Amino acid sequence: MQVPPVRVGDPVTMAPIVDVLVTYGSDSHDGAFLWWAFALGADFGGNGTAVAASANVVGIGLAARSGHKITFWHFTKYGILTTVFTTIIAWIYIYLRYIAFA
């Protein structure tokens, strides 16, 4: 089985940008919410498609080895729903924790 390329560079590339936003950003917030948004977005974004995270590729490979074929679109159908749902919950948490009740 050929393993497709997995994108791992986005969080590494974006961390310095978040650091600059926190350092030179608005004084109205301490910037912790930006780091939380970055971490949760990078984590939950990997649930969207089969090749968005290396764990997804490994899981699909293990499922195939045990006789359960999972296609890209079958994974994506549930992955996108999971990503949207968890991202909404994360946004509500960040809003309540760092903006509404700050």
N, C-alpha and C positions, 0 to 999 in steps of 0.2 A: 504494500500500500504506500503510495506516495503521499507525504505529508505536505499540505499547502503552507505557504509562508504565513507567519503569524505576526501581527503588528505589535511590537513591544516598545517602539520608540516614542509614541505620543506622550505618555506620562513623563518620560525622561526629558523630552523636549520642552514640555510645558511648565515644568517645575520652576525654572528660572524666571519665566514670565509671571507666574503667580507670586514669586518672591518679590519681584519688582513692584507688582500691584500692591502687595501688602506694605512694602517699605515706603513707597511714594504715594500711596492712595489716600483716601479720605480719612480724616481724623475722627469721623463719627463712629467708626467701628474699629475693633482691634485687629481685624484681618483674619481671625481664626475661622470665621465662616467661609472665607475664600479657600483656605486649605481644606476644610471639610467638604466644600462643594467640589473641589478638585479631586480629592480622594474618592468620594462616593461616585462622582461621575465617571472616573476612570475605572472603578471597580464594576459598577452596574452596567456601564457601556459594553463591557466584555461579555455580557450575557446575551447580546442581541443576535449574533450569528454564530455559526459553527466555527468560523475562523477568526473571530474577534479576540479569543483568548486561547492560550496553549492548553489550558485545562479542558476546554471544549473539544479540541482535537483529540486529546488523549481519551476523554470519556467516550467519544464516538468510536474511536478505535477499539476500546475495550468492549463496547457494546457489540460491535461488528464481530469481534473475535468470539463472543459468546452466542452468536446467532441472531442478534437483534439489529437489523439494518436501520440506520437513522439517516435519512437523506438531508441534504443541506436545507431544502425548503421546509421539511418537516421540523427540523430543529429551529429554523428561523420563525416559523409560525408561532411557536410557543416562546421562543427567546425574545422576540420583539414585545410581546404582551408582558412578559416578566420584566423586561427592561423599563417599559413605560410605567408599570405599576410601582416598581421599587424606586424609580427616579421621582415620581410624584410624592411618595412617602418621604424620601430623603429631602426633597424641596420643602415639604411641610415642616419636617423636623428642623431644618436649618432656619427657616423663617421664624418659627416659634422660639427656638433657642437663642438665636443671635440677633433677631430684629424686633419681633413683637414684644418679647419679655426681657429685653436687654436692659 
